[in-house]
Amino acid sequence: MRIVLIEDNTMLARAVIQSLQDEGHAVDWLANGDDGSQFLSTEGADLAIVDINLPKRSGLDVIRILGTERNDIPVLVLTARDSLQDRIVGLDAGADDYMTKPFEMAELNARVRALGRRRGQRVHNIETLGQLSYDRLGRQISSPDGPIVLPRRELALWEILFDHAERVVSKDALCDSIYGTGADIEVNAVELLVSRLRRKIEPFGITIRAIRGLGYVLRPVVVQ
């Protein structure tokens, strides 16, 4: 998933980012409420992790604004406020889950997976393209020869192209989804990922076509 983390504690943010990236997610980090709210409004996300005590704008305000603009984005509150009343206020503001600091990274990752599954239930769990089927909740690709196991970045590439099947996705959008917005990534890194993924899926009636100057499109192979 593409996750937005809004947290002003730099050390904690870096630890959370590393843990989420190890799980295969792309993470965008904002350190204050104004920037976080603006980013979510313009860029969106698959999940937002929001601290409550933020500079410039409180996390509660960020969540309330998000609820009026993009209520399809699940929110996980991550805060030192641990009283029952704080939890009630956070959930009433629009949060889907609430975690208090300190916490274990394993639990954070589990809650992120749970929110991802909940979001995924809005679409069909298993979809088919060519000879491949994709289980969105299990993140499993199946072929007539058995499962296709992909490294995490190739899987992230597959997911965004599959979500936009037969539509062009720009290289910039792919970079943002796989590595996070503004990541210092060479374009040829995406080209290499595309090449590797293409080789694995083409035997099953699907290819990734490069559209010069625009990006890439995932589509069934046309048999002449």
Phi, psi and chi 1 to 4 in degrees:
 res  aa     phi    psi   chi1   chi2   chi3   chi4
   1 MET       -  159.9  -69.6 -172.6  -68.1      -
   2 ARG   -96.5  113.4 -175.3  179.7  178.5 -169.3
   3 ILE  -112.6  135.7  -62.0  174.0      -      -
   4 VAL  -104.2  124.0  169.3      -      -      -
   5 LEU  -107.9  122.9  171.7   65.2      -      -
   6 ILE  -115.3  103.6  -51.0  176.3      -      -
   7 GLU  -154.4  130.7  168.5   62.2   60.6      -
   8 ASP   -94.2   -7.4   63.4  -31.3      -      -
   9 ASN   -85.6  108.0 -176.2  -46.1      -      -
  10 THR   -62.0  -45.4  -59.4      -      -      -
  11 MET   -63.3  -43.4  -69.6 -175.8   63.1      -
  12 LEU   -65.5  -43.8  175.4   60.2      -      -
  13 ALA   -58.9  -44.0      -      -      -      -
  14 ARG   -63.2  -39.0  -72.4  174.2  176.6  169.3
  15 ALA   -66.2  -42.9      -      -      -      -
  16 VAL   -64.7  -43.5  169.7      -      -      -
  17 ILE   -59.3  -47.0  -69.7  167.3      -      -
  18 GLN   -60.6  -43.7 -175.7   62.2   59.4      -
  19 SER   -64.2  -43.8 -178.3      -      -      -
  20 LEU   -68.1  -38.8  -67.7  172.9      -      -
  21 GLN   -65.9  -35.7  -71.6  177.7  -21.5      -
  22 ASP   -63.6  -25.2  -72.8  -14.5      -      -
  23 GLU   -85.1   -3.5  -69.5  -76.1  -56.7      -
  24 GLY    99.6    9.6      -      -      -      -
  25 HIS   -94.1  153.1  -54.2  -66.0      -      -
  26 ALA   -94.4  137.3      -      -      -      -
  27 VAL  -127.6  129.6 -175.0      -      -      -
  28 ASP  -107.5  130.5  -66.6  -60.9      -      -
  29 TRP  -114.1  127.3  172.2   37.7      -      -
  30 LEU  -121.8  140.4  -66.0  -50.6      -      -
  31 ALA  -102.9    0.9      -      -      -      -
  32 ASN  -146.9  162.8   67.2   70.6      -      -
  33 GLY   -66.8  -37.1      -      -      -      -
  34 ASP   -62.2  -51.2  -85.4  -11.1      -      -
  35 ASP   -64.4  -39.6  -70.4  -14.7      -      -
  36 GLY   -63.7  -44.8      -      -      -      -
  37 SER   -63.8  -42.6 -174.9      -      -      -
  38 GLN   -64.4  -42.1  177.3   65.1   26.8      -
  39 PHE   -63.6  -46.4 -173.1   91.9      -      -
  40 LEU   -63.2  -36.6  -73.4  169.6      -      -
  41 SER   -66.1  -39.3  176.6      -      -      -
  42 THR   -95.1  -35.9   57.4      -      -      -
  43 GLU  -102.4  -27.5  -59.2  -67.6  -25.4      -
  44 GLY    73.0 -174.1      -      -      -      -
  45 ALA  -174.9  167.2      -      -      -      -
  46 ASP   -88.4  -22.6  -65.4  -43.3      -      -
  47 LEU  -161.1  141.8  171.0   68.4      -      -
  48 ALA  -117.3  132.6      -      -      -      -
  49 ILE  -111.8  118.9  -59.8  176.0      -      -
  50 VAL  -128.0  127.6 -177.2      -      -      -
  51 ASP   -77.9  158.0 -172.8   14.1      -      -
  52 ILE   -89.2  -49.0  -64.6  -61.1      -      -
  53 ASN   -84.9   88.9  -64.1  -38.8      -      -
  54 LEU  -117.0  149.5  -68.0  169.0      -      -
  55 PRO   -67.4  151.8  -14.9   27.6      -      -
  56 LYS    73.8  -40.2  -62.6 -173.1  177.6 -179.9
  57 ARG  -155.7  134.3  174.4  175.1  -74.6  164.4
  58 SER   -69.8  154.8   78.8      -      -      -
  59 GLY   -60.8  -33.6      -      -      -      -
  60 LEU   -61.7  -41.1  -67.1  174.8      -      -
  61 ASP   -65.3  -40.1  -74.6  -17.5      -      -
  62 VAL   -58.0  -45.1  171.8      -      -      -
  63 ILE   -66.4  -42.1  -64.5  167.3      -      -
  64 ARG   -64.0  -43.7  -68.7 -174.3 -176.1  107.9
  65 ILE   -63.7  -42.5  -67.5  169.7      -      -
  66 LEU   -60.5  -38.7 -179.4   61.9      -      -
  67 GLY   -63.4  -28.7      -      -      -      -
  68 THR   -85.7  -21.4   62.9      -      -      -
  69 GLU  -106.5  -41.2  -63.6  179.2  -14.9      -
  70 ARG  -140.1   70.2  -60.4  -71.5  -62.0  -92.5
  71 ASN   -76.2    5.0   61.4    7.7      -      -
  72 ASP   -87.6   -2.9   60.7  -38.5      -      -
  73 ILE   -98.6  114.6  -59.1  175.2      -      -
  74 PRO   -65.1  150.0  -15.4   28.1      -      -
  75 VAL  -126.6  129.6  176.9      -      -      -
  76 LEU  -111.6  118.3  169.3   61.4      -      -
  77 VAL   -81.3  136.2  167.7      -      -      -
  78 LEU  -130.2  107.5 -161.1   60.1      -      -
  79 THR  -152.8  160.4  179.2      -      -      -
  80 ALA   -83.7  -10.9      -      -      -      -
  81 ARG   -73.9  114.1  -62.8 -174.4 -179.2 -178.0
  82 ASP  -120.9   10.0   59.7   -1.2      -      -
  83 SER   -78.1  160.6   72.5      -      -      -
  84 LEU   -59.4  -42.4  174.6   60.4      -      -
  85 GLN   -62.8  -39.4 -175.0   58.6   34.6      -
  86 ASP   -61.0  -42.6  -72.9  -33.8      -      -
  87 ARG   -62.0  -43.7  -68.1  172.7 -176.2  -90.1
  88 ILE   -61.9  -44.9  -68.3  170.6      -      -
  89 VAL   -61.9  -43.3  170.0      -      -      -
  90 GLY   -63.6  -45.0      -      -      -      -
  91 LEU   -68.4  -39.1  -66.0  170.0      -      -
  92 ASP   -66.3  -28.0  -77.6  -13.0      -      -
  93 ALA   -69.7  -19.2      -      -      -      -
  94 GLY   128.2    2.5      -      -      -      -
  95 ALA   -69.5  147.5      -      -      -      -
  96 ASP   -93.0  -23.0  -63.3  -88.5      -      -
  97 ASP  -153.3  162.9 -160.9   -2.4      -      -
  98 TYR  -143.7  120.6 -165.3  104.4      -      -
  99 MET  -122.3  140.1  -81.2 -168.7   73.1      -
 100 THR  -105.7  148.3   57.1      -      -      -
 101 LYS   -87.1  145.6  -54.5  172.6 -175.1  176.3
 102 PRO   -74.6  162.2   28.9  -34.6      -      -
 103 PHE  -147.3  165.6   58.0   90.3      -      -
 104 GLU   -94.5  136.3  -64.3  -68.5  -24.8      -
 105 MET   -60.5  -34.2  -72.6  -63.5  178.0      -
 106 ALA   -61.2  -38.6      -      -      -      -
 107 GLU   -70.5  -41.1 -178.1 -178.0   -1.6      -
 108 LEU   -57.5  -46.7  173.1   65.9      -      -
 109 ASN   -62.9  -37.6  -71.6  -32.5      -      -
 110 ALA   -65.1  -41.6      -      -      -      -
 111 ARG   -68.3  -36.6  -71.5  175.8 -177.2 -108.9
 112 VAL   -62.2  -43.8  165.9      -      -      -
 113 ARG   -62.3  -39.8  -70.3 -167.5  -63.9  -90.2
 114 ALA   -64.3  -42.8      -      -      -      -
 115 LEU   -67.3  -35.3  -71.1  171.4      -      -
 116 GLY   -63.7  -41.2      -      -      -      -
 117 ARG   -64.8  -41.0  -71.2 -166.5  -62.9  -89.9
 118 ARG   -62.2  -41.3 -166.8  179.0  -53.8  168.9
 119 ARG   -67.0  -39.0 -175.6  174.7 -171.0  -90.5
 120 GLY   -67.0  -19.6      -      -      -      -
 121 GLN   -70.2   -9.8  -72.0  168.4   -2.8      -
 122 ARG   -76.7  -13.1  -60.2 -171.9 -176.9  118.8
 123 VAL  -121.5  166.7  -62.8      -      -      -
 124 HIS   -60.5  138.3  -64.2  -63.4      -      -
 125 ASN   -68.3  -41.8  -68.7  -12.4      -      -
 126 ILE  -121.9  125.6  -60.2  177.6      -      -
 127 GLU  -129.1  156.5  -61.0  179.4   45.5      -
 128 THR  -124.0  140.8  -58.8      -      -      -
 129 LEU  -144.6  128.3 -173.1   66.3      -      -
 130 GLY    59.7 -132.1      -      -      -      -
 131 GLN   -98.1    9.1  -60.2  172.7   41.8      -
 132 LEU  -106.4  144.1  -62.9 -179.4      -      -
 133 SER  -119.9  147.6   60.8      -      -      -
 134 TYR  -127.2  122.3 -177.0   53.2      -      -
 135 ASP   -91.2  105.6  179.4  -12.6      -      -
 136 ARG   -65.4  -41.3  -70.1  178.9  178.1  -87.2
 137 LEU   -70.3  -41.9  -62.1 -172.3      -      -
 138 GLY   -84.7   -9.0      -      -      -      -
 139 ARG    53.9   47.9  -56.0 -176.8   77.2 -165.6
 140 GLN  -120.7  130.9  -63.9  -72.6  -30.8      -
 141 ILE  -103.7  129.5  -55.5  171.9      -      -
 142 SER  -119.9  139.6  -61.2      -      -      -
 143 SER  -124.1  170.1   76.3      -      -      -
 144 PRO   -58.8  -22.2  -25.8   35.4      -      -
 145 ASP   -92.4   -1.7  -64.4  -18.8      -      -
 146 GLY   121.0 -172.6      -      -      -      -
 147 PRO   -65.2  146.6  -18.3   30.7      -      -
 148 ILE  -106.5  112.2  -63.1  177.6      -      -
 149 VAL   -95.9  121.9  179.8      -      -      -
 150 LEU  -113.5  143.9  -60.0  177.2      -      -
 151 PRO   -58.5  158.7  -20.4   31.3      -      -
 152 ARG   -59.5  -37.2   62.2 -176.2  178.1   88.1
 153 ARG   -75.1  -34.0  -77.3  179.8  177.0  155.9
 154 GLU   -66.8  -36.4  -72.0  179.6   34.7      -
 155 LEU   -65.9  -40.9 -179.2   58.6      -      -
 156 ALA   -62.8  -40.2      -      -      -      -
 157 LEU   -62.9  -46.8  171.6   63.6      -      -
 158 TRP   -56.3  -45.0  160.6  -93.9      -      -
 159 GLU   -62.9  -43.9  -72.9  177.8  -28.3      -
 160 ILE   -72.0  -37.5 -174.1  171.6      -      -
 161 LEU   -68.5  -38.9  -70.2  174.9      -      -
 162 PHE   -65.6  -40.7 -172.6   82.0      -      -
 163 ASP   -62.4  -26.0  -76.6  -15.6      -      -
 164 HIS  -116.9   33.1  -62.4   80.7      -      -
 165 ALA   -50.9  133.1      -      -      -      -
 166 GLU    68.2   15.1  -56.6 -154.7   53.0      -
 167 ARG  -124.9  146.8  -70.1  176.9  -72.9  167.3
 168 VAL   -76.1  133.5  177.7      -      -      -
 169 VAL  -116.4  126.3 -177.1      -      -      -
 170 SER   -70.0  157.7   69.9      -      -      -
 171 LYS   -62.4  -36.4  -71.9 -176.9  179.3  179.0
 172 ASP   -63.1  -42.5  -73.7  -16.1      -      -
 173 ALA   -65.1  -38.2      -      -      -      -
 174 LEU   -64.5  -44.6  -68.8  174.8      -      -
 175 CYS   -59.7  -45.0  -77.6      -      -      -
 176 ASP   -61.8  -43.0  -71.2  -11.7      -      -
 177 SER   -72.3  -34.8  -66.7      -      -      -
 178 ILE   -86.4  -40.1  -63.2  168.7      -      -
 179 TYR  -112.5  -14.4  -60.9   99.8      -      -
 180 GLY   102.2  145.4      -      -      -      -
 181 THR   -60.7  133.0  -57.9      -      -      -
 182 GLY    80.4    5.1      -      -      -      -
 183 ALA   -64.2  141.5      -      -      -      -
 184 ASP   -83.7   79.7 -173.9   15.8      -      -
 185 ILE  -120.1  132.9  -59.2  -63.7      -      -
 186 GLU   -70.7  146.0  -63.7  -69.2  -24.5      -
 187 VAL   -60.1  -34.7  172.6      -      -      -
 188 ASN   -68.0  -14.1   61.3    4.4      -      -
 189 ALA   -67.3  -41.6      -      -      -      -
 190 VAL   -68.3  -40.4  172.1      -      -      -
 191 GLU   -60.0  -39.4  -66.4  172.6   -7.8      -
 192 LEU   -66.1  -43.1 -178.8   59.7      -      -
 193 LEU   -60.2  -43.6  -77.0  177.0      -      -
 194 VAL   -60.9  -44.4  167.6      -      -      -
 195 SER   -61.0  -44.0  178.0      -      -      -
 196 ARG   -65.0  -44.9  -70.7  173.9  176.0  169.6
 197 LEU   -66.2  -40.7  178.6   59.2      -      -
 198 ARG   -57.9  -43.9 -177.1 -171.6  -70.7  124.1
 199 ARG   -61.0  -32.6  -72.5 -163.2  -59.8  -91.6
 200 LYS   -80.5  -26.4  -65.4  173.7 -178.0  177.2
 201 ILE  -104.0  -19.9   65.0  175.0      -      -
 202 GLU   -61.0  -33.4  -82.4 -167.1  -23.4      -
 203 PRO   -62.5  -10.9  -24.0   35.3      -      -
 204 PHE  -114.9   28.1  -55.6  104.6      -      -
 205 GLY    80.7   20.0      -      -      -      -
 206 ILE  -132.9  143.2  -52.8  175.0      -      -
 207 THR  -136.7  166.3 -168.9      -      -      -
 208 ILE  -114.2  113.7  -56.2  171.4      -      -
 209 ARG   -98.9  133.2 -178.2 -178.8  173.9 -168.5
 210 ALA   -84.4  127.1      -      -      -      -
 211 ILE  -105.4  108.6  -51.6  -61.6      -      -
 212 ARG   -52.7  127.1 -174.2  179.6  -63.5  -85.6
 213 GLY    79.4   -4.8      -      -      -      -
 214 LEU  -119.4  -48.7  -64.6  176.2      -      -
 215 GLY   152.0 -137.5      -      -      -      -
 216 TYR  -133.3  153.1  -64.9   97.1      -      -
 217 VAL  -136.9  132.9   58.0      -      -      -
 218 LEU   -92.3  126.9 -178.4   76.1      -      -
 219 ARG  -156.2  158.7   59.7  176.7   43.6  150.5
 220 PRO   -63.0  149.1  -20.8   32.0      -      -
 221 VAL   -72.5  130.9  175.0      -      -      -
 222 VAL   -89.1  119.8  177.1      -      -      -
 223 VAL   -87.7  123.0  179.2      -      -      -
 224 GLN   -79.9      -  -59.4  -65.7  -25.3      -
